[in-house]
Amino acid sequence: MEISLQRRNLLIFAALTAASILIFQISVVFFLFAVPLFIIQQRYGVQYLFMAGFFVALVIVIQTVIRGSGIEGKSLRQFLIVAELAYPLAIIGGVLGISYYYNIRTLYLLIAATAGFAILSIPVIYYYSGNDEIVALLKDQIIYVSDIFSKGAESSDSFESAVLLKELQPERIIESTSKLVFRNYLLAYFIMLTGSWYFADAFSRRIDKRPKFRLIGFFVPETLIWPLIVSLVGVLADVFIGIGWIGHLMWNSTFIMVFVYGLHGIGLIEYLLNRYKVSRSSRRFIAIISIAVILIPGINLVILIGVPVFGVSELWIRYREGENYENYS
């Protein structure tokens, strides 16, 4: 009986490891390959997770190196391989870190894993940003693409074409692209790792028939208001005087904290809807209106900024009566 149980566990372990590798092949949602890894830790422990993580990482590295072996130019080949491996290996590292220190609050672990990724990414970014060959190749590709769109816009004399031609200047595209990437790459990592943990946690709770995690009970610890304040000050400094690569870290930190407080705000809204017994039809109407507003540029700031600010406001206004806030800090 015990032997059959061990075989069953090994079979499930192998199936979850294989599922992780298969999910990684779906490029759109590749980051969800971390979900089976989280489940392995929750079901079988950290030791099994480390074995699965090592095997998945090995397969990903081999696959990426083989796929990149046909790229001409040693520097370009190395850069593209490193770029493709950055997120997957960092996600595996994050899963291992979060699972090893599982007795610490998950939110702290997610932030710590993101901070670790930031520290490791800085020397890599610094190295490749100083590589003239790589920079020149990337610029050439951007110029090539902008020229294609510019030729199409030049054939029209409309006002929209004139605006498009102005925006398609290679220097402007390079500047906008670099800002978009460097100001959001840590936020993307945080969301991917958080999403993977959430799906794995929901699966385990369903299997164990435990209550599912709900934002209505989610509180951001009071101490995290200080990282938000510091990062906001850093963003203002970057806008007005420029603080180099530190500015990119400040933007990422701000977006991450806004995202976290946004979840807090959503949970708070759900609590108030329950408290005042708002009907399902009214909630559905509110959700539809909110989605419509989010899709409107400019006006969407009312929700994108308003909801996180609403979450922050619970530091001073205790909306959830009878809750022991100290238990969540």
Steps between C-alpha positions, in 0.01 A plus 500: 500500500779740595695414182196568279449834677862597435463405133185709478675801653797458266265476204318819603836672561621401152171611344518843667862544391408406142202737515734782601718436194199475268342822628828682439463421129188722485676832452200720585462354851846347541532634855222266616757219486567603861152385608585124500823581686310679775259205518791257536626692801155519656434128450844340544733754660801713415734209427282377213461858379876546474528182293217606270632857475848378404364266231263763354780761498736254330245425226429870445870586476575215256197584288587872487867441417411258219243742359747789513793307354396594146523875561796661326737713704635386834404815694148512360450129562613528862282805558185339360559179699553695824193716428283194438623321813473799733134475599466118511808447719409797719148360546638160600730674748205695636294182542786333689550802727131541579455128565811469719390786727131410479439584868552873425209700359473436126476869408838566661649202319365615162649845552830351621518271194442801274770696683739208452421494127568874485839463668605217268372677188691825551849369408357312200321812372809712565720257306280478191407869498872572473550251216522718188437207265176399670378860531577565132317184391191588702501855364529371144196277551295788644604730214410231246150454646440876532601552136241245386219679684630844401482417129137404541419819691679722246258392229216676685466873561259472793558657841519155657781404263698810595465416869597137431811608307608712794456210742684257271833680526759230591642701791154548648413131457826388664444734795134400544577128471782510753284690749211259452720193552717618789218668693280191494717187487496447878125562512454234231706254704305577818164450325612174335630356828195620695259361241672162501489482879131595499398228253703236683355606835145492358559149362637369831217656699247340267662156536519533880147648513624810681346848462645673196711814529288814460605861469230597746736382776819642347680775690827668405729524808531857627880492470474477119379859481865606533622322184208667318597845629871452420428370150260788428766750608747319273260522204456875555878542518539304177238712322641837603877447530567149366672241721615248238445127550382559858202674343401178321506316834283773654245474219485122538466525876220754467307287251539192722378681811211657306407151379511360856295786644264462204429143612444636850255755359310236301466286813376802690240576233382138513467527878292818477276348230435206732451724801234711329348193332532625144312271260675280241351696211632827645844345549498378140410851382782652708748247356393578141527875556843457663632294207364759253671784690831310513497476119472879459847670507524782748171429672627155601731672751192549718501124564869417447601757761178533698474132605859479637451833681181359648704204623762730653228698677427199725817589688304781661135404447403156632225399260487135602337502838591225743817398312829468686733687265808402698456138387575607143814702561 
